Amino acid sequence: MKTALILGGAGFIGSHIAERFHNEGWKVVVIDGMNPRTSARGENVRALQGISFIQRTVETVPNLDEFLSAADIIIDTMAWTAHRLALYEPEFDHALNQASHLHIATALAKYPAKRLVFLSSRGVYGNFTGGEITEETPLLPEDIQGVHKLAAESYYRIYAKLYKYAVVSLRFGNCFGERMPTRGEDIGLIGGFVRDALEGRAIEIFGTHRTRPVVYVQDVVEYVWRIAVDARLDEPFAAFNVNGQNIPIHTIAQQIVDSCGVGELTVKPLPHEIQTIDIGSTPVNCDKIKAFTGFVPSNDWTDAMKRTVDYFRNNL
């Protein structure tokens, strides 16, 4: 039986990935520090019978070498996704979005030929103003999270080449779906919109012509699964853009209002704080990953958004 080691596997995206590997018949080991400021929840993985769950940060796992040695694939989903709050708490963001990944990147020195998938961010490109963003676009992040995600990518790229293991980095933007955070001040674009609609507040849209790359969580999982089991990816480092749709923010908000059955939209000027870290509206090209995996996400989010709204209704 093959083994998947899921770092951050009790979180929003990580738990869906753990569930997929479990359902495919793999042995699954989840390591998660269960930081209350992340999306990690015990109930996210409690139903997965037979998985091994280590509730510690990766830096404090005493037998980490054993788990790395036994893993056929390592999926690094560790993250803090509060872009705005990271501006004011860069040390906390550094710990979760940079230092934890450096720990794994160097720990893999003993294990050449290991394979790891890292969940990165569209934010590593920053506010690129060319025709479209490809994997060859210059990396110039505009916010603290993007800086730390890029640093983590760089650690993996350098150490994978040095120690002869393989890393695939998946760069994606706004991800939505069941198990995403429902509480807290900064829960992401879609989460904030859904919560505002359900709690009777107007959804505030800053500007009228901004777009965002948006992807459903199960589409991310499908890409992770296909890349993880594909033996062709054995080079030290490869990066792929992952995206469901490049879609206007006001369209996203209207879809959420339609799914919730309540809510209204209001347009406001873009605040200075948001403008400072805004990534712009340049579309993201995902032809590379679609061609490699043969998977093309659906453009119909009706059911996916309904499931997401139902999750919020049950967990607010």
VOFIRO-606640 format. One record per residue (C-alpha): residue number from 1; x negated, y negated, z. Coordinates in steps of 0.001 Angstrom, whole numbers, plus 500000, padded with zeros to 6 digits. Each point is the difference from the previous one (the first is absolute). Layout:
BEGIN
<node NUM, <X, Y, Z>>
...
This chain:
BEGIN
<node 1, <500000, 500000, 500000>>
<node 2, <498643, 496577, 499050>>
<node 3, <499739, 497220, 502582>>
<node 4, <500934, 496332, 499646>>
<node 5, <498657, 497538, 502571>>
<node 6, <502281, 496931, 500130>>
<node 7, <498485, 496999, 501797>>
<node 8, <502767, 497696, 501203>>
<node 9, <502433, 502811, 499234>>
<node 10, <502701, 498933, 502472>>
<node 11, <500548, 496679, 498244>>
<node 12, <502425, 498921, 497307>>
<node 13, <498165, 501246, 496915>>
<node 14, <497716, 502462, 501766>>
<node 15, <502875, 502012, 501442>>
<node 16, <501606, 500389, 496560>>
<node 17, <496682, 501254, 498652>>
<node 18, <499641, 502413, 502927>>
<node 19, <503514, 501254, 499325>>
<node 20, <499245, 500594, 496313>>
<node 21, <496895, 502060, 500688>>
<node 22, <501826, 501926, 502725>>
<node 23, <502855, 500794, 497619>>
<node 24, <497501, 501126, 497364>>
<node 25, <498718, 502654, 502420>>
<node 26, <496797, 498315, 501137>>
<node 27, <498696, 499937, 503534>>
<node 28, <500303, 496373, 501121>>
<node 29, <497921, 498222, 502634>>
<node 30, <501113, 496489, 500979>>
<node 31, <497766, 497596, 501900>>
<node 32, <501671, 496791, 501132>>
<node 33, <499197, 497576, 502807>>
<node 34, <503719, 499119, 500263>>
<node 35, <499327, 496293, 500351>>
<node 36, <503379, 498423, 500851>>
<node 37, <499327, 497126, 497597>>
<node 38, <499862, 502344, 497017>>
<node 39, <502752, 502129, 498448>>
<node 40, <498832, 503144, 501851>>
<node 41, <502852, 501876, 501695>>
<node 42, <500032, 503479, 501499>>
<node 43, <503400, 500706, 498469>>
<node 44, <498512, 499538, 496535>>
<node 45, <498185, 503341, 500251>>
<node 46, <501827, 501783, 502803>>
<node 47, <502093, 502108, 497610>>
<node 48, <496946, 501355, 498169>>
<node 49, <499667, 503370, 501678>>
<node 50, <496481, 501354, 500319>>
<node 51, <497992, 496874, 499267>>
<node 52, <497118, 499013, 502270>>
<node 53, <500448, 496522, 501460>>
<node 54, <497079, 498223, 501686>>
<node 55, <501095, 496787, 501692>>
<node 56, <496716, 498098, 500032>>
<node 57, <498240, 497398, 497918>>
<node 58, <497487, 501535, 497606>>
<node 59, <497140, 498382, 501920>>
<node 60, <500960, 501890, 503178>>
<node 61, <500723, 503482, 498596>>
<node 62, <497268, 502107, 501661>>
<node 63, <500125, 502848, 497462>>
<node 64, <500542, 497895, 496884>>
<node 65, <497266, 501919, 498187>>
<node 66, <502028, 503195, 500298>>
<node 67, <503026, 498418, 498333>>
<node 68, <497925, 498430, 497225>>
<node 69, <498192, 503264, 499364>>
<node 70, <503231, 502023, 499787>>
<node 71, <501876, 497570, 497734>>
<node 72, <500455, 500747, 496307>>
<node 73, <501292, 496465, 499520>>
<node 74, <499887, 496925, 502256>>
<node 75, <502664, 497299, 499601>>
<node 76, <499117, 496696, 501670>>
<node 77, <503208, 498026, 500611>>
<node 78, <498806, 498068, 503062>>
<node 79, <501108, 496367, 499840>>
<node 80, <501603, 496944, 501532>>
<node 81, <502221, 498351, 497408>>
<node 82, <500794, 496612, 501577>>
<node 83, <498420, 497664, 497435>>
<node 84, <501038, 496738, 501641>>
<node 85, <499209, 501020, 503564>>
<node 86, <496580, 501227, 498891>>
<node 87, <499077, 496379, 499293>>
<node 88, <500189, 499291, 503713>>
<node 89, <498811, 503389, 501288>>
<node 90, <497126, 500860, 497666>>
<node 91, <498191, 502117, 502613>>
<node 92, <503021, 502268, 500434>>
<node 93, <500402, 500294, 496237>>
<node 94, <496282, 500729, 499706>>
<node 95, <500288, 502891, 502431>>
<node 96, <502874, 501659, 498155>>
<node 97, <499309, 499085, 496371>>
<node 98, <496218, 500089, 499925>>
<node 99, <498178, 501528, 502978>>
<node 100, <502052, 503209, 500180>>
<node 101, <499269, 500745, 496334>>
<node 102, <496289, 499311, 500414>>
<node 103, <499999, 502600, 502763>>
<node 104, <501354, 502626, 497588>>
<node 105, <497795, 498882, 497107>>
<node 106, <496851, 500604, 502052>>
<node 107, <501306, 503120, 501774>>
<node 108, <500342, 501679, 496600>>
<node 109, <496211, 499866, 499572>>
<node 110, <499852, 503641, 501139>>
<node 111, <502556, 501186, 497465>>
<node 112, <499007, 499586, 496348>>
<node 113, <502678, 501036, 497497>>
<node 114, <502849, 498978, 502313>>
<node 115, <502856, 498083, 498357>>
<node 116, <501832, 497038, 501513>>
<node 117, <502923, 497841, 498849>>
<node 118, <500056, 496479, 501442>>
<node 119, <503131, 497853, 500041>>
<node 120, <498733, 496543, 499082>>
<node 121, <501912, 496872, 499000>>
<node 122, <500891, 497880, 496997>>
<node 123, <498743, 497185, 502242>>
<node 124, <496374, 500822, 499150>>
<node 125, <500512, 498155, 496678>>
<node 126, <501227, 496803, 501630>>
<node 127, <501662, 497307, 497891>>
<node 128, <498788, 501027, 496560>>
<node 129, <501441, 497778, 497262>>
<node 130, <499128, 501938, 496841>>
<node 131, <502433, 501892, 497786>>
<node 132, <500279, 503097, 502211>>
<node 133, <498159, 501791, 502779>>
<node 134, <498123, 503159, 499047>>
<node 135, <497533, 502079, 501964>>
<node 136, <497230, 497926, 498384>>
<node 137, <501362, 496670, 501276>>
<node 138, <497582, 498144, 502336>>
<node 139, <500672, 500574, 503703>>
<node 140, <500473, 496718, 501872>>
<node 141, <502499, 500424, 502871>>
<node 142, <501885, 496993, 501330>>
<node 143, <500953, 501273, 503461>>
<node 144, <498334, 501732, 502939>>
<node 145, <501624, 503374, 499366>>
<node 146, <498812, 499949, 496397>>
<node 147, <496466, 499179, 501152>>
<node 148, <499966, 502932, 502401>>
<node 149, <501610, 502411, 497524>>
<node 150, <497351, 499062, 497438>>
<node 151, <497258, 500498, 502584>>
<node 152, <501373, 503462, 500790>>
<node 153, <500073, 500836, 496282>>
<node 154, <496414, 498810, 499719>>
<node 155, <498871, 502180, 502888>>
<node 156, <501547, 503024, 498345>>
<node 157, <498527, 499137, 496592>>
<node 158, <496485, 499590, 501420>>
<node 159, <499973, 502943, 502394>>
<node 160, <501755, 502386, 497612>>
<node 161, <497191, 499432, 497509>>
<node 162, <497347, 500321, 502698>>
<node 163, <501408, 503122, 501651>>
<node 164, <501466, 501610, 496851>>
<node 165, <503668, 500215, 500914>>
<node 166, <502924, 498691, 497906>>
<node 167, <502432, 497183, 500759>>
<node 168, <503086, 498832, 498116>>
<node 169, <501386, 496600, 500996>>
<node 170, <503667, 499230, 499273>>
<node 171, <500797, 496288, 499805>>
<node 172, <503675, 499131, 500448>>
<node 173, <502197, 497188, 501194>>
<node 174, <503347, 499856, 501758>>
<node 175, <501085, 503511, 500953>>
<node 176, <503502, 500692, 501293>>
<node 177, <501964, 502975, 501247>>
<node 178, <501079, 501946, 503041>>
<node 179, <497760, 499736, 503099>>
<node 180, <498696, 496550, 499130>>
<node 181, <499760, 497606, 502957>>
<node 182, <503307, 498482, 501111>>
<node 183, <498740, 497998, 502990>>
<node 184, <497442, 497292, 500481>>
<node 185, <499301, 496558, 498621>>
<node 186, <498240, 500997, 496781>>
<node 187, <501481, 503153, 498459>>
<node 188, <499424, 499273, 496341>>
<node 189, <501970, 498441, 497201>>
<node 190, <502647, 502689, 499472>>
<node 191, <500316, 500983, 503643>>
<node 192, <500521, 496387, 501000>>
<node 193, <502609, 499478, 497287>>
<node 194, <501968, 503111, 500999>>
<node 195, <499919, 499094, 503684>>
<node 196, <501123, 496430, 499340>>
<node 197, <502927, 501175, 497865>>
<node 198, <501191, 502578, 502521>>
<node 199, <499658, 497617, 502944>>
<node 200, <501961, 497233, 498303>>
<node 201, <497170, 497621, 499093>>
<node 202, <499528, 498485, 496580>>
<node 203, <497118, 501490, 498047>>
<node 204, <497470, 497216, 499453>>
<node 205, <498268, 500003, 496620>>
<node 206, <497000, 497724, 499591>>
<node 207, <499997, 498651, 496458>>
<node 208, <501932, 501275, 496991>>
<node 209, <497428, 501532, 497659>>
<node 210, <497903, 502271, 502214>>
<node 211, <499770, 503763, 499361>>
<node 212, <498626, 502916, 501977>>
<node 213, <498848, 503565, 499233>>
<node 214, <502416, 502307, 501829>>
<node 215, <499935, 503787, 500383>>
<node 216, <502197, 502558, 501757>>
<node 217, <498192, 502078, 502609>>
<node 218, <500788, 503343, 498352>>
<node 219, <498373, 498777, 496795>>
<node 220, <496822, 499214, 501962>>
<node 221, <500185, 503492, 501514>>
<node 222, <500345, 501565, 496541>>
<node 223, <496906, 498200, 498768>>
<node 224, <498035, 500979, 503115>>
<node 225, <501037, 503632, 499612>>
<node 226, <499089, 500222, 496315>>
<node 227, <496628, 498343, 500497>>
<node 228, <499188, 502028, 503104>>
<node 229, <500459, 503328, 498224>>
<node 230, <498303, 498946, 496746>>
<node 231, <496496, 501444, 499870>>
<node 232, <498966, 497659, 497177>>
<node 233, <499403, 497138, 502425>>
<node 234, <496568, 500870, 501316>>
<node 235, <498099, 496783, 499243>>
<node 236, <498815, 498015, 503062>>
<node 237, <502612, 497245, 499685>>
<node 238, <503049, 499327, 497845>>
<node 239, <502735, 497374, 500369>>
<node 240, <503578, 500031, 498714>>
<node 241, <502714, 497379, 500059>>
<node 242, <503320, 501358, 501290>>
<node 243, <503206, 498146, 499331>>
<node 244, <503673, 500658, 499484>>
<node 245, <501042, 496678, 498477>>
<node 246, <498803, 496419, 499737>>
<node 247, <503229, 498303, 500976>>
<node 248, <501140, 496443, 500864>>
<node 249, <500393, 499464, 503730>>
<node 250, <503498, 498588, 499570>>
<node 251, <500979, 503208, 498136>>
<node 252, <498651, 502097, 502864>>
<node 253, <502030, 497945, 502467>>
<node 254, <503175, 500323, 497933>>
<node 255, <499578, 503779, 499743>>
<node 256, <499700, 500125, 503778>>
<node 257, <503143, 497903, 500489>>
<node 258, <501843, 502298, 497594>>
<node 259, <498795, 503105, 501873>>
<node 260, <500826, 498531, 503408>>
<node 261, <503418, 498754, 498918>>
<node 262, <499327, 496796, 501950>>
<node 263, <497647, 497056, 499872>>
<node 264, <499212, 496864, 498064>>
<node 265, <496930, 498427, 498436>>
<node 266, <498493, 496588, 500578>>
<node 267, <497053, 498488, 498135>>
<node 268, <497398, 497943, 501879>>
<node 269, <496644, 498442, 499113>>
<node 270, <496976, 502238, 500507>>
<node 271, <498539, 499222, 503466>>
<node 272, <496326, 499055, 500196>>
<node 273, <499230, 503080, 502117>>
<node 274, <501465, 502352, 497375>>
<node 275, <498529, 498028, 497113>>
<node 276, <496552, 500444, 501519>>
<node 277, <500171, 503796, 499668>>
<node 278, <502326, 500273, 497001>>
<node 279, <498820, 502554, 497424>>
<node 280, <501821, 498442, 497071>>
<node 281, <502214, 501726, 497460>>
<node 282, <497576, 501562, 497526>>
<node 283, <501413, 503424, 499002>>
<node 284, <498141, 503158, 501019>>
<node 285, <499114, 502476, 497268>>
<node 286, <500387, 503624, 501122>>
<node 287, <499409, 501775, 496693>>
<node 288, <496880, 501721, 501326>>
<node 289, <501705, 501919, 502807>>
<node 290, <503063, 500818, 497890>>
<node 291, <497805, 501441, 497272>>
<node 292, <497850, 501950, 502436>>
<node 293, <502803, 501524, 502071>>
<node 294, <502777, 500157, 497424>>
<node 295, <502403, 498487, 502547>>
<node 296, <502109, 496936, 499223>>
<node 297, <502217, 498667, 502835>>
<node 298, <503647, 499314, 499326>>
<node 299, <501115, 496409, 499511>>
<node 300, <503336, 500751, 501684>>
<node 301, <499696, 499268, 503716>>
<node 302, <503687, 500242, 500845>>
<node 303, <499744, 503180, 502073>>
<node 304, <496590, 499133, 501426>>
<node 305, <501169, 496598, 501209>>
<node 306, <503195, 501518, 501431>>
<node 307, <497956, 502515, 502011>>
<node 308, <497741, 497191, 501209>>
<node 309, <502958, 497849, 501077>>
<node 310, <501606, 502974, 501778>>
<node 311, <496726, 500575, 501850>>
<node 312, <499971, 496373, 501161>>
<node 313, <503642, 500198, 501106>>
<node 314, <499170, 503013, 502167>>
<node 315, <496809, 498563, 501471>>
<node 316, <500501, 496266, 500517>>
